Amino acid sequence: MIDTARAARAGTLGSLMYPCPIDRRCQSLLGIGAASFDAVAYEHELRSRRESHQSVRVDAQETTIGTRRGR
């Protein structure tokens, strides 16, 4: 459901349907509407990207520092 919410936001849903009846049922059981779920999925994606970029920067810095020290 998270993937289809992200695809819907990006406009790459293709032949998939979001929210489908099953998505709506799950969201109902969770007590959250489609718009709220979409916002949470989007924020999670942004946070994941920031953490990934931070990890790449740290790896690059460690590699550069290790190279400079003759490691």
SULQUI-V897060 format. One record per backbone hydrogen bond with DSSP energy under -1.0 kcal/mol. NH is the residue of the N-H (numbers start at 0). CO is the residue of the C=O. Records with the same first field share a line. If there is no record, write none. Layout:
# SULQUI-V897060
NH = CO + CO
This chain:
# SULQUI-V897060
4 = 0
5 = 1
6 = 2
7 = 3
8 = 4
9 = 5
10 = 6
11 = 6
15 = 12
23 = 19
24 = 20
25 = 21
26 = 22
27 = 23
28 = 24
29 = 25
31 = 26
36 = 32
37 = 33
38 = 34
39 = 35
40 = 36
41 = 37
42 = 38
43 = 39
44 = 40
45 = 41
46 = 42
47 = 43
48 = 44
49 = 45
50 = 46
51 = 47
52 = 48
53 = 49
54 = 50
55 = 51
56 = 52
57 = 53
58 = 54
59 = 55
60 = 56
61 = 57
62 = 58
63 = 59
64 = 60
65 = 61
66 = 62
67 = 63
68 = 64
69 = 66
70 = 65
